[in-house]
Amino acid sequence: MVGKLFWQDPYRTTLDTRVVAVDGACVRLADTIFFAFSGGQESDHGTIGGHPVRSADKDGLDIVYTLADGHGLKPGDTVTVAIDGTRRYRLMRLHFAAEMVLQLVYQSVPGIQRIGAHIAPDKARIDFALERNIAELFPVIERRVAELTQQDLPIITAYHDEANQRRYWKVAGFAEMACGGTHPRTTGEIGPLRLKRKNQGKGKERIEITLAESE
């Protein structure tokens, strides 16, 4: 089972590790900093041993990386894993931005159901089952997000079930949530946000979240 060092240090962008298994184009590593798509957060982009990673997929508690055919790697080889650090940092910030917004929606509309989410490096989205215009909540959400970022509060991440690699984040005085993604150290790193409402059909509302600096 691969050691997921992206949880220990999500800012790290290079790692020397060892190939433990090869099956055609697919390789498994002893340790990794290369996040695989999970919880709506897109996979990292980068290379293993200089070979571009075409996909990163969870396999139980392990991760399988698909490279191009003919990569030539063998079990026991030492390789350098390198990821796009700028992309990772935007994913981290947008991921936590989306989770702040999600928690504030939960607090504003008890019992509301989240029906989808996706975090990309340009924007995040969350879909809800709701019969009214979700933009009615934006003034409260935007005010609370601004307060949380200005307070620059620590974002604590840890296991609540280490054997099954189940993790959570917590911001004291705000919220706690089960999550296995990558997160920045503090709420202050998120910065100002922009929220946009999209109606996805009857009873379906979407919030799109972007970092203000990208507009």
Residue pairs with C-beta under 8 A, 6 or more apart in sequence:
1 61
1 62
2 20
2 28
2 29
2 30
2 31
2 32
2 62
2 63
3 30
3 31
3 32
4 31
4 32
4 63
4 165
5 12
5 15
5 31
5 32
5 33
6 12
6 32
6 33
6 34
6 35
6 44
6 182
7 157
7 167
7 180
7 182
9 33
10 88
10 92
10 182
10 183
10 184
11 85
11 89
12 33
13 33
13 82
13 83
13 84
13 85
13 88
14 33
14 80
14 81
14 82
14 83
15 31
15 32
15 33
15 80
15 81
16 78
16 79
16 80
16 81
17 29
17 30
17 31
17 32
17 78
17 79
17 81
18 29
18 30
18 31
18 76
18 77
18 78
18 79
19 27
19 28
19 29
19 30
19 49
19 73
19 74
19 75
19 76
19 77
19 78
19 79
20 28
20 29
20 30
20 75
21 27
21 28
21 75
22 28
22 73
22 74
22 75
24 69
25 54
25 66
25 67
25 68
25 69
25 71
26 64
26 65
26 66
26 67
27 48
27 64
27 65
27 67
27 71
27 73
28 62
28 63
28 64
28 65
29 48
29 63
29 65
29 79
29 81
32 63
32 81
33 44
33 81
33 83
34 43
34 44
34 46
34 48
34 53
34 56
34 63
34 65
34 81
34 83
35 41
35 43
35 44
35 56
35 83
35 88
35 91
35 181
35 182
36 43
36 56
36 57
36 58
36 63
37 43
37 56
37 57
37 58
38 58
38 180
38 181
39 117
39 179
39 180
39 181
40 98
40 116
40 117
40 118
40 119
40 124
41 91
41 95
41 119
41 181
41 182
42 91
42 118
42 119
42 120
42 121
43 53
43 55
43 56
44 53
44 56
44 83
44 84
44 87
44 88
44 91
45 53
45 83
45 84
45 87
46 52
46 53
46 81
46 82
46 83
46 84
47 53
47 80
47 81
47 82
48 65
48 67
48 73
48 79
48 80
48 81
49 71
49 73
49 77
49 79
49 80
50 80
51 67
51 68
51 71
51 73
52 67
52 68
53 65
53 66
53 67
54 66
54 67
54 68
55 65
55 66
56 63
56 64
56 65
56 66
57 63
57 64
57 66
61 164
61 165
67 73
73 79
87 121
88 182
89 184
90 121
90 122
90 211
91 119
91 120
91 121
91 182
92 181
92 182
92 183
92 184
93 184
93 189
93 190
93 191
93 211
94 119
94 120
94 121
94 123
94 124
94 209
94 210
94 211
95 119
95 124
95 181
95 182
95 183
96 155
96 169
96 183
96 184
96 187
96 190
97 124
97 145
97 190
97 193
97 209
97 211
98 117
98 119
98 124
98 125
98 126
98 209
99 169
99 177
99 179
100 144
100 145
100 148
100 174
100 187
100 190
101 126
101 141
101 145
101 193
101 195
101 207
101 209
102 114
102 117
102 126
102 177
103 174
103 175
103 177
104 137
104 140
104 141
104 144
104 145
105 112
105 126
105 128
105 134
105 137
105 141
105 207
106 112
107 175
108 137
108 140
108 141
109 130
109 137
112 128
112 129
112 130
113 128
113 129
114 126
114 127
114 128
115 127
115 128
115 129
115 204
116 125
116 126
116 127
117 124
117 125
117 126
117 127
118 124
118 125
119 181
122 210
122 214
123 208
123 209
123 210
124 208
124 209
124 210
125 206
125 207
125 208
125 209
126 206
126 207
126 209
127 200
127 204
127 205
127 206
128 134
128 204
128 205
128 206
128 207
129 203
129 204
129 205
130 203
130 204
130 205
131 203
132 205
133 197
133 199
133 205
134 197
134 205
134 206
134 207
135 195
135 197
138 195
138 197
141 195
142 193
142 195
145 190
145 193
146 192
148 171
148 174
148 187
148 190
149 187
149 188
149 190
149 191
149 192
150 188
151 187
151 188
152 186
152 187
152 188
153 171
153 172
153 173
153 174
153 186
153 187
153 188
154 171
154 172
154 185
154 186
155 169
155 170
155 171
155 183
155 184
155 185
155 186
155 187
156 169
156 170
156 171
156 172
157 167
157 168
157 169
157 170
157 179
157 183
158 167
158 168
158 170
159 165
159 166
159 167
159 168
160 166
160 167
160 168
160 178
165 180
166 178
166 180
167 178
167 179
167 180
168 176
168 177
168 178
168 179
169 176
169 177
169 179
169 183
170 176
170 177
171 187
184 190
190 211
191 211
191 212
191 213
192 211
192 212
192 213
193 209
193 210
193 211
193 212
194 209
194 210
194 211
194 212
194 215
195 207
195 208
195 209
196 207
196 208
196 209
196 210
197 205
197 206
197 207
197 208
198 205
198 206
198 207
198 208
199 205
199 206
200 206
